[in-house]
Amino acid sequence: MTFVFNQRDVPDHPDLGAMIQRLAAGEVVSDHDFDRLYPKVVQKLSRTHWTPMAVAEMATQWLSRSGADRILDVGSGVGKFCLIGGLTTAATYVGMDTQPGMVQLSKALLRRYKIGRVQFKAGDATVESWDTFTGAYLYNPFSQRFTFQRGGASSQAVAPDLYDRQGQLVYDLLEQRQAGFRVAVYCGYGRGLPPQYTLVAAELFGAGPLELWEKTQ
């Protein structure tokens, strides 16, 4: 039987609070240390499915320093990107995911560690308005769905037609944004960027490229 994460599932150790403070102060924190914020069943998926620390730190810096001050994480999963952004930049982050269990876990972390300027919402970002956002983050958000159980987890590939449809919806939303909108893309999202976007920066990480794009017209 699947379950919804809550506050009781969030590890609570004094050294984790100290780690949060070190990250907010600009110190280097490893993926292993940051992922200890999560239950063991979630930690096991980190290497493959959650944004690496180095990617999150670079993407949030790129977006915030280029002028994006309200950033949408499409398919935010367990909230790692938004939490890191909220701790290390001055921008505001909104994570949205269709899987309520992971959204509840992200919210529990916010409450436990009192991280500001971050919000998580359960819902489909491809059918929501993006009008209030000045930037977005995409880490191949539509390829997998997760089922969590006590003591284990499984993932299932999204059907190709749904994957293609959601990628097209994001493409259309990006095309509708005003000039100056910025998007950081890690390992793609199922489509390219509309022709009105210009590549501003790129960096290669282990799993693939991180790119920053800006809508110029």
C-alpha positions as CSV (number, residue, x, y, z in Angstrom):
1,M,0.0,0.0,0.0
2,T,1.4,3.4,-1.0
3,F,1.6,6.2,1.6
4,V,1.9,9.9,1.9
5,F,5.0,11.3,3.6
6,N,4.5,13.6,6.6
7,Q,6.5,15.3,9.3
8,R,7.3,12.1,11.1
9,D,9.1,10.8,8.0
10,V,11.6,13.6,8.0
11,P,14.8,12.8,9.8
12,D,15.4,15.1,12.8
13,H,19.0,15.4,13.9
14,P,20.9,18.5,15.2
15,D,23.7,18.0,12.6
16,L,21.2,18.3,9.8
17,G,20.1,21.7,11.0
18,A,23.8,22.7,11.2
19,M,24.3,21.4,7.6
20,I,21.4,23.7,6.4
21,Q,23.1,26.6,8.1
22,R,26.4,25.8,6.4
23,L,24.8,25.7,3.0
24,A,23.0,29.0,3.6
25,A,26.3,30.5,4.6
26,G,27.9,29.5,1.3
27,E,29.8,26.4,2.4
28,V,30.1,23.4,0.2
29,V,27.7,20.6,1.1
30,S,27.9,17.2,-0.6
31,D,24.9,15.3,-2.1
32,H,25.4,12.6,0.5
33,D,25.1,15.1,3.3
34,F,22.1,17.0,1.8
35,D,20.2,13.8,1.0
36,R,20.3,12.8,4.7
37,L,17.4,15.3,5.1
38,Y,15.2,12.6,3.4
39,P,13.9,9.2,4.5
40,K,16.1,6.3,3.4
41,V,13.7,5.2,0.7
42,V,14.1,8.6,-0.9
43,Q,17.8,8.8,-0.5
44,K,18.2,5.6,-2.5
45,L,16.8,7.3,-5.6
46,S,19.0,10.4,-5.4
47,R,21.8,9.5,-7.7
48,T,19.5,8.8,-10.6
49,H,16.4,10.9,-10.1
50,W,17.1,14.0,-8.0
51,T,19.0,17.1,-9.1
52,P,22.7,16.9,-8.0
53,M,23.9,19.6,-5.6
54,A,26.4,21.1,-8.2
55,V,23.6,21.4,-10.8
56,A,21.1,22.9,-8.4
57,E,23.6,25.5,-7.1
58,M,24.7,26.5,-10.6
59,A,21.2,26.6,-12.1
60,T,19.8,28.7,-9.2
61,Q,22.7,31.1,-9.4
62,W,22.4,31.4,-13.2
63,L,18.7,32.0,-13.0
64,S,18.7,34.5,-10.1
65,R,21.8,36.4,-11.2
66,S,20.4,36.8,-14.7
67,G,17.2,38.5,-13.3
68,A,14.8,35.7,-12.6
69,D,13.3,36.4,-9.2
70,R,10.3,33.9,-9.2
71,I,11.2,30.5,-10.5
72,L,9.0,27.5,-11.2
73,D,10.4,24.0,-10.8
74,V,8.4,21.8,-13.2
75,G,8.0,18.4,-11.7
76,S,9.8,19.3,-8.4
77,G,9.9,15.7,-7.0
78,V,11.1,15.8,-3.4
79,G,11.9,19.5,-3.7
80,K,15.7,19.4,-3.7
81,F,16.2,22.1,-6.4
82,C,13.8,24.6,-4.7
83,L,15.2,23.9,-1.2
84,I,18.8,24.6,-2.4
85,G,17.7,27.7,-4.3
86,G,15.8,29.1,-1.3
87,L,18.9,28.6,0.9
88,T,21.5,30.0,-1.4
89,T,19.8,32.8,-3.5
90,A,17.5,35.7,-3.0
91,A,14.9,34.4,-5.5
92,T,11.5,32.9,-4.7
93,Y,10.9,29.2,-5.8
94,V,7.6,27.3,-6.4
95,G,7.9,23.6,-6.9
96,M,5.0,21.8,-8.6
97,D,4.5,18.0,-8.9
98,T,1.6,15.7,-9.8
99,Q,2.5,13.2,-7.1
100,P,1.1,14.5,-3.8
101,G,3.3,12.2,-1.6
102,M,6.4,13.9,-2.8
103,V,4.9,17.3,-2.4
104,Q,3.9,16.5,1.2
105,L,7.5,15.4,1.9
106,S,8.8,18.7,0.5
107,K,6.4,20.7,2.6
108,A,7.4,18.7,5.7
109,L,11.0,19.7,5.1
110,L,10.0,23.3,4.8
111,R,8.3,23.2,8.1
112,R,11.0,21.2,9.9
113,Y,13.9,23.5,8.8
114,K,12.0,26.8,8.3
115,I,13.3,27.5,4.8
116,G,11.9,30.7,3.4
117,R,10.9,31.9,0.0
118,V,9.9,28.4,-1.1
119,Q,6.5,26.9,-1.8
120,F,5.3,23.5,-3.0
121,K,2.1,22.7,-4.8
122,A,0.5,19.5,-5.9
123,G,-0.7,19.9,-9.5
124,D,0.3,19.7,-13.2
125,A,2.5,22.6,-14.1
126,T,1.7,22.1,-17.8
127,V,-1.9,23.2,-17.3
128,E,-1.2,26.1,-14.8
129,S,-0.6,29.7,-15.7
130,W,3.1,30.7,-15.8
131,D,2.3,34.4,-15.9
132,T,3.7,35.2,-12.4
133,F,7.1,33.5,-13.1
134,T,10.2,35.0,-14.5
135,G,12.1,31.8,-14.8
136,A,11.7,28.0,-14.8
137,Y,13.8,24.8,-14.2
138,L,13.3,21.6,-16.1
139,Y,15.1,18.3,-15.3
140,N,13.5,15.8,-17.6
141,P,10.3,16.1,-15.5
142,F,8.0,13.8,-17.4
143,S,9.8,10.5,-17.9
144,Q,9.1,8.6,-14.6
145,R,6.4,8.2,-12.0
146,F,7.3,6.9,-8.5
147,T,5.5,4.6,-6.0
148,F,6.7,4.7,-2.4
149,Q,6.0,2.0,0.1
150,R,7.2,1.3,3.6
151,G,10.7,0.1,3.1
152,G,10.9,0.4,-0.7
153,A,10.1,2.4,-3.9
154,S,9.5,1.7,-7.5
155,S,9.5,3.8,-10.7
156,Q,7.5,3.4,-13.9
157,A,8.3,5.0,-17.2
158,V,5.6,7.4,-18.5
159,A,3.8,6.3,-21.7
160,P,5.5,7.8,-24.8
161,D,2.3,9.6,-25.9
162,L,1.9,11.3,-22.5
163,Y,5.6,12.1,-22.4
164,D,5.4,13.8,-25.9
165,R,2.2,15.6,-25.0
166,Q,3.6,17.1,-21.8
167,G,6.7,18.1,-23.6
168,Q,4.7,19.9,-26.2
169,L,2.6,21.7,-23.5
170,V,5.8,23.0,-21.9
171,Y,7.1,24.1,-25.4
172,D,3.9,26.1,-25.9
173,L,4.1,27.7,-22.5
174,L,7.8,28.7,-23.1
175,E,6.8,30.2,-26.5
176,Q,4.1,32.3,-24.8
177,R,6.4,33.9,-22.2
178,Q,7.5,37.5,-22.5
179,A,11.0,38.5,-23.6
180,G,13.5,38.2,-20.7
181,F,12.0,34.9,-19.4
182,R,14.8,32.5,-18.5
183,V,14.8,28.7,-18.3
184,A,17.5,26.3,-17.0
185,V,17.3,22.9,-18.6
186,Y,19.2,19.8,-17.2
187,C,19.2,16.7,-19.4
188,G,16.4,18.0,-21.5
189,Y,12.6,17.8,-21.1
190,G,11.4,16.1,-24.3
191,R,11.6,19.0,-26.7
192,G,14.0,21.7,-27.8
193,L,13.6,25.4,-27.0
194,P,11.4,27.6,-29.1
195,P,13.4,29.7,-31.7
196,Q,12.8,32.9,-29.8
197,Y,15.3,31.6,-27.1
198,T,19.0,32.2,-27.0
199,L,21.5,30.0,-25.2
200,V,23.2,32.1,-22.5
201,A,25.4,29.5,-20.7
202,A,26.1,25.8,-20.8
203,E,28.0,23.4,-18.5
204,L,28.5,19.6,-18.9
205,F,27.8,17.4,-15.8
206,G,28.0,13.7,-15.4
207,A,24.5,12.9,-16.5
208,G,24.3,15.5,-19.2
209,P,24.3,19.2,-20.0
210,L,22.9,22.1,-18.0
211,E,21.8,25.0,-20.1
212,L,20.5,28.5,-19.4
213,W,18.2,30.0,-22.1
214,E,16.7,33.5,-22.4
215,K,13.7,34.5,-24.5
216,T,15.0,37.4,-26.5
217,Q,12.0,38.3,-28.6
